[in-house]
Amino acid sequence: MHPNDPRLNSFIPVERDSHFPIQNLPFGMFTTPANYAPRAGVAIGSQILDLAVLEQAKLLEVVPGERVFNRATLNAFIERGPELWSRARAAISDLLRHDNPRLRDDAALRARAFVPAIAARMLMPISVPGYTDFYSSKEHATNVGSMFRDAKHALLPNWLHLPIAYNGRASSVVVSGTPVLRPNGQTRGSDQRAPVFGPSAKLDFELETAFIVGAGNELGEPVPIGRAASHVFGMVLMNDWSARDIQQWEYIPLGPFNSKSFATSISPWIVTMEALQPFRVAGPPQDPSPLSYLETSGAQAYDIRLEASLAPAGKPATTICRTNLRYLYWSIAQQLAHHTVSGCNLRVGDLMGSGTISGPTPDSLGSLLELTWNGSRPIKLDDGSERCFLEDDDEVIITGYAQAKDHRVGFGEVRGRVVAARAV
């Protein structure tokens, strides 16, 4: 039975609204108070299955004679390629089946192999050698263009012809739960003649997803769009924190720099592209048709529901955005094909952000920049307070899942709390 089969059930109890049924099995890295050694696991219900324990017990041997799940990151596993990813997921799925007694009936092994997720500390799942952030939501690009130019010229002439992106800072990619320090930088208001230095007053979130490169390419060898899917291991949720006032002053002529480089948060669980396969749908129509190296056919988008919440210190969270990955104009395959068409070589673990994912309705805008129209229309939170941009001690929580008839394939969440800027 294929690991995606909706008839599958695990002997581990899984609530109907859990993000982590047996049809998902996302990969992550964790430690526990009883064992500080980083190791790989998969999420199943409210538990983590320790893959290093399964390897040690000879129940899981994805690379004959070698252990890959007791490393500091998942890179050693991911670099083995799509055939091994699929084989490992199938073997783990089989061990978790309700009708397989091998792990189910071994009480001593189960006690070592399962960890309550609440007791684990999640780590960065991968080592990120490079990070690229795309700008692939037509709604987001149109809103930002309308805001800073005019509605008639919202999209620049190149936007409908290629996936726009910039190279970000891999060193500041952090795992969910890592505090986010408010950045200092230069800003210049419209009423100021000279720039000033200080903490950003327009700190923002960006609701995004990102894909993980699982197979690289040689320098000078583009990846054809028909083979792009085989180079992608899985996806995470992402918050590309942005200092809008710093960005507005620095981005011409070369784009974001200090306004983006201070932090990018990702969720700890990587959902494999194989697990997401049942949720592929048609993306938005592309007009004009892209050039031949970007031409695709069939369902290239994914029906993944996404939402962002904002929680002031000590107060309940308010959902401020609901959107969907299917709105993304440029697909993952198109992003990867365009990234490499120049001959750029990608490496295992490279992180490729989608860019802010906004939809067509006022509540589907994936940033405060859009939700408040650059601060001119404050949003009201459930506690009665208002926000134009993020305040110190605010926490942003992004979550997302794909919904099947009887289960969800989800990502969990990515969280980050804003910490006051350091004095300089």
HELIX and SHEET records of a PDB file:
HELIX    1   1 LEU A   51  GLN A   56  1                                   6    
HELIX    2   2 ASN A   75  ILE A   78  1                                   4    
HELIX    3   3 PRO A   82  LEU A   96  1                                  15    
HELIX    4   4 PRO A  101  ARG A  104  1                                   4    
HELIX    5   5 ALA A  107  ALA A  113  1                                   7    
HELIX    6   6 ALA A  117  ALA A  119  5                                   3    
HELIX    7   7 LYS A  138  PHE A  148  1                                  11    
HELIX    8   8 ALA A  151  HIS A  153  5                                   3    
HELIX    9   9 ALA A  170  SER A  172  5                                   3    
HELIX   10  10 ILE A  225  HIS A  231  5                                   7    
HELIX   11  11 ARG A  244  GLU A  250  1                                   7    
HELIX   12  12 MET A  273  LEU A  276  1                                   4    
HELIX   13  13 GLN A  277  PHE A  279  5                                   3    
HELIX   14  14 SER A  292  LEU A  294  5                                   3    
HELIX   15  15 LEU A  325  TYR A  327  5                                   3    
HELIX   16  16 ILE A  332  THR A  340  1                                   9    
HELIX   17  17 PRO A  362  SER A  364  5                                   3    
HELIX   18  18 LEU A  368  LEU A  371  1                                   4    
SHEET    1   A 5 PHE A 114  PRO A 116  0                                        
SHEET    2   A 5 GLN A  47  ASP A  50 -1                                        
SHEET    3   A 5 ASN A  35  ILE A  44 -1                                        
SHEET    4   A 5 PHE A  27  THR A  32 -1                                        
SHEET    5   A 5 ARG A 121  LEU A 123 -1                                        
SHEET    1   B 7 ALA A 165  ASN A 167  0                                        
SHEET    2   B 7 TYR A 131  PHE A 134 -1                                        
SHEET    3   B 7 LEU A 351  GLY A 353  1                                        
SHEET    4   B 7 LEU A 207  VAL A 213 -1                                        
SHEET    5   B 7 VAL A 232  ASN A 239 -1                                        
SHEET    6   B 7 THR A 264  ILE A 266 -1                                        
SHEET    7   B 7 VAL A 173  VAL A 175  1                                        
SHEET    1   C 6 ALA A 165  ASN A 167  0                                        
SHEET    2   C 6 TYR A 131  PHE A 134 -1                                        
SHEET    3   C 6 LEU A 351  GLY A 353  1                                        
SHEET    4   C 6 LEU A 207  VAL A 213 -1                                        
SHEET    5   C 6 VAL A 232  ASN A 239 -1                                        
SHEET    6   C 6 VAL A 271  THR A 272 -1                                        
SHEET    1   D 5 VAL A 180  LEU A 181  0                                        
SHEET    2   D 5 ARG A 408  VAL A 419  1                                        
SHEET    3   D 5 GLU A 395  GLN A 403 -1                                        
SHEET    4   D 5 ARG A 305  ALA A 311 -1                                        
SHEET    5   D 5 THR A 318  ASN A 324 -1                                        
SHEET    1   E 2 ASN A 184  THR A 187  0                                        
SHEET    2   E 2 VAL A 196  PRO A 199 -1                                        
SHEET    1   F 2 LEU A 203  ASP A 204  0                                        
SHEET    2   F 2 SER A 242  ALA A 243 -1                                        
SHEET    1   G 2 ARG A 280  VAL A 281  0                                        
SHEET    2   G 2 ALA A 301  TYR A 302 -1                                        
SHEET    1   H 2 ILE A 379  LYS A 380  0                                        
SHEET    2   H 2 GLU A 386  ARG A 387 -1                                        
END                                                                             
